Amino acid sequence: MQYALLIYDDEAEWAKMSEDERNGLYGEYFAFTNELRASGSYVDGNPLQPTSDATTVRVRNGEQVVTDGPFAETKEQLGGYYIVETASADEALEWAAKIPGARVGSIEVRPVMPVGAAA
């Protein structure tokens, strides 16, 4: 089963970190990603650009409305994700707990709904 491990953190807290602190955390992410790949559970994953680079699209009454930024203002923002293939939800939760961002933010673990290629 595939699971999305959605990484939420506070962009303002990242901005307050020194370059050395950020680089240390990035190093932890690289090590985690290498461990995940070596296990065979890694499917995909990427960090996301900050919400200041985001655009939200809505269609209301047949009209497209485009606004800058994310859909909702929240304390934590979606900062990246991993897609993992695991034998159980418990294994996905174990991987989520190892993500460095879990110490400063939260990791949402959500099963991926398989949709066939013909869809």
C-alpha positions in Angstrom: 0.0 0.0 0.0 1.2 3.5 -0.8 1.1 6.3 1.8 1.7 10.0 1.4 3.7 11.4 4.2 2.8 15.1 4.2 5.3 17.4 6.0 3.8 20.4 7.7 6.0 23.1 9.4 6.0 26.7 10.2 7.8 28.7 7.4 8.4 31.6 9.8 10.4 29.2 12.1 12.5 28.1 9.2 13.2 31.7 8.3 14.4 32.4 11.9 17.0 29.5 11.7 20.6 30.3 11.1 22.1 28.9 7.9 24.0 26.3 9.9 20.8 25.2 11.6 19.0 24.9 8.2 21.9 23.0 6.7 22.0 20.6 9.6 18.3 19.9 9.2 18.8 19.5 5.4 21.6 17.0 6.2 19.2 15.0 8.3 16.6 15.0 5.5 19.2 13.7 3.1 20.2 10.9 5.5 16.5 10.0 6.1 15.9 9.9 2.3 18.9 7.6 1.8 17.7 5.3 4.6 14.2 5.2 3.0 15.6 4.5 -0.4 17.8 1.7 0.9 14.8 0.1 2.6 13.0 -0.2 -0.8 10.0 1.8 0.6 10.8 5.1 -1.2 8.5 5.9 -4.2 8.9 9.7 -4.5 9.3 12.8 -2.5 10.2 16.5 -2.8 10.3 19.7 -0.8 7.9 22.4 -1.9 8.7 26.1 -2.6 7.4 28.4 0.1 3.7 29.5 0.2 4.7 32.9 -1.0 5.4 31.2 -4.4 2.0 29.4 -4.4 -1.1 30.3 -6.4 -4.6 29.1 -5.6 -7.2 28.5 -8.3 -10.9 28.3 -7.7 -13.9 28.1 -10.0 -17.0 29.8 -8.8 -20.1 30.1 -10.9 -18.1 29.0 -13.9 -15.5 31.8 -13.4 -11.9 31.1 -12.7 -10.5 33.0 -9.7 -6.7 33.0 -9.2 -5.2 34.3 -5.9 -1.7 34.4 -4.6 -0.7 32.1 -1.8 -2.3 29.1 -0.2 -6.0 28.4 0.2 -6.1 28.8 3.9 -4.0 30.7 6.4 -2.6 28.3 9.0 0.2 28.2 11.5 1.8 25.3 9.6 2.2 25.0 5.9 2.7 22.0 3.6 6.5 22.0 3.0 7.1 18.7 1.3 6.1 15.1 0.9 7.2 11.5 0.6 5.3 8.7 -1.1 6.2 5.4 0.5 5.2 1.8 -0.3 4.9 -0.2 2.9 3.3 -3.4 4.1 1.2 -1.8 6.7 -0.1 1.6 8.1 2.1 1.0 11.2 5.2 0.8 9.0 4.2 4.1 7.3 3.8 5.7 10.7 7.2 4.5 11.7 8.7 6.2 8.7 6.8 9.4 9.4 8.2 9.5 12.9 11.7 9.4 11.5 11.2 12.5 9.3 13.2 15.3 10.8 10.3 17.8 10.5 8.2 15.7 12.9 10.3 17.2 15.7 9.2 20.8 14.8 6.0 20.4 12.8 3.7 17.5 12.0 3.6 14.7 9.5 0.2 13.7 8.1 0.1 10.0 6.9 -2.6 9.4 4.3 -3.2 6.3 2.3 -2.9 6.9 -1.5 -6.1 5.9 -3.4 -4.9 3.7 -6.3 -6.5 4.7 -9.6 -5.8 2.6 -12.7 -4.0 4.1 -15.7 -7.2 3.8 -17.8 -8.9 6.3 -15.5 
